[in-house]
């Protein structure tokens, strides 16, 4: 496992992190048992993963609780934990700043830890990102002063959103949508580097498309049922183009994950996994990094063929 810088004064994080959405009961994924959940977390730790990403709304708090069942038995200083605010453990979406302290206290309790490395606002509307117009960031900075959190930021999907946040707050963590088919947020990498902001690349496998297991005939349920038939056909053609570019030397998963981590500004990627086998596969995929020439070709592919399509996530 390789490790990269996260926060200025913190430990380095594994370039493959553990996205814990799937651990939550009824989170829109295939349900994972308590036993299998614990086994996956322990497998991650045993294979060098030390970064864990979760949120209160993942299974109405059960993702955090299942992580906490393992965290209570390990050295807190060896792991980095990121959770979120705004999509609450009761299933509601409420970004009102009056909920911040209670949400974070409940997350700490479920996770069995006494501080959070980072807290990010969970896919907020753009008007909430302006630190000059919202008191959220003042509250988060008070929590920093109290030692409850080390850093804060937001999970957002476009360059324009990132620029507003970084121009008006002291945010030090971003969780942008970033993968081969969604590269708009890469435009902000110069800003993140300049401001010492950590980047957590979310959805690096494009919700499964960049594993190669889906095509225009695939049938989806749950969170993946959002795509229309036209969108599935479009995605399928784009994935075929990616396969042409990366060739047969590397798997599609290897190319997709290492594409993200090949950018020095990206601290870690958080692919989802619903089994130990998938988790290990994601880790193994990182042992064959993408060639710089291939990465550059994938950037050109996005700029010339994909960007104009405005793909939905």
Secondary structure, 3 states (H helix, E strand, C coil): CCEECCCCCCCCEECECEECHHHCCCCCCCCCCHHHHHHHHHHHHHCCCCEEECCCCCCCCHHHHHHHHHHCCCCHHHCEEEEEECECCCCCECCCHHHHHHHHHHHHHHHCCCCEEEEEEECCCHHHHCCCCCCHHHHHHHHHHCCCEEEEEEECCCHHHHHHHHHHCCCCEECCECECCECHHHHHHHHHHHCCCEEEEECCCHHHHHHCCCCCCCCCCHHHHHCCHHHHHHHHHHHHHHHHHHCCCCCHHHHHHHHHHCCCCEEEEECCCCCHHHHHHHHHHCCCCCCHHHHHHHHHHHHHHHHHHCCCC
